[in-house]
Amino acid sequence: MYIPSSLFFFTLIMGIFSVFSVHASSPDAWEKFEQAVRTQCSIQFDRSFSRYHIYIDPYGTESYGMAIARGKLKSSTGLRAPDSSMICIYNKQSKQTEVGQSFNSNRLD
């Protein structure tokens, strides 16, 4: 399976940050957290993407969960439309999400 270098870099950085935020939690609690991030960020991503893949940081930071999506924007036309990426931040306390502006995924490679 091919893993884009950008995804590897994102995962590596998030892993480094998560080392500082991991507390004694059960695997079930982390799974529940990851699903909450996936659900809430997918709501945001569905507004902009016609199709996408979502990658979740399994732990996040002390205060935030993070996800990145890569895919085709609804505003893109044609089969050769470039992939775009978007980052979602999930506030662990308020359960609210925010997304950044989309950007060309080629900038990550």
N, C-alpha and C positions, 0 to 999 in steps of 0.2 A: 504494500500500500504506500503510495506517495504522500508524504506529508510536506506541504510547502514550508520553505525555510521561515517564512513569516509566522506561520502557526507555531513552529518549533520555538522561535524567538519569543513569541508572546507567552507560550506555555512556560518556558524557562524563567522569564521575568516574573510571571505570576507565581511560579513555584518558589522562587526566592523570597518574594514578599509573604507568601503563605507560611513559610517557616516561622516567621515572626508572629503570625496571627493564629496559629493552630493551638487550640487549648484542648484539654481533656474532654473530648466529645465522643459519643458512640458513633460507629459507622452508620447507624440508622439516622442519627441526627445530621450527619454530613450529607447523606443521600437526600434527606428531606430538604435541606438547605439548597442543594444543587437543583432539585426539582423546582423549588420556589423561584430560583434565579431563571431557570429555563422557561417556566410558565410566564413570569412577568416580563422578561426580556422578549420572548416570542410575541407577546401582544404588541410591543413597540416595533419589532422587526416586521411583523405582518403588515404594518401600515405602509412600509416603504418597499419591501421586496416582493417580487412575484414568486421567486423560489430562492432558497438559501440553505446553507448548512450553518448550524450554530455550534460554537465551541465554548464550553463553560469552564471557568477556573473553579476547580472543585472545592476550594476553601475561601478564596477571596482574601481580603485584608481584614484587619480587626473590625472595621466599620462597613466595608462594602463587599458585595459580590460583583463579579465581572463576567461578561460574555462578549464574544465577537461573532458577527455573522458575516458570511461571504456568499455572494450570489448575484442574481440579476435584479436590478431595480425595476419597479413597475413603470417608471418613467423612461427606461431604456427600450429601444425598439430594435428589431432585427435579431437574427441569430448570432451575429458577430458582436453584439453589444458587450463591452468589457464587464468583467466581474467588478463589483463594488464591495466595500467592506464598511461595517459600522460597529461601533463599540457601545455597549450598554453597561451602565453602572446601577447596581441594586443596593439601596440603603438597607442594611440589616435591621436597623431599629425601626424606621418608618415603613418599611416594605415598599417604598416608592422606587420607580426606575426613571432613568434619564438616558437618552441616547445622544451620541455625537452626530455630526454631519457625516454623510457617506463620503467615501473617498475611493479612488481607483485602487483596486487591489494590487495592481502591478507595482505600485509604490512600495509595497511590503516585500517584494522579492529582491 
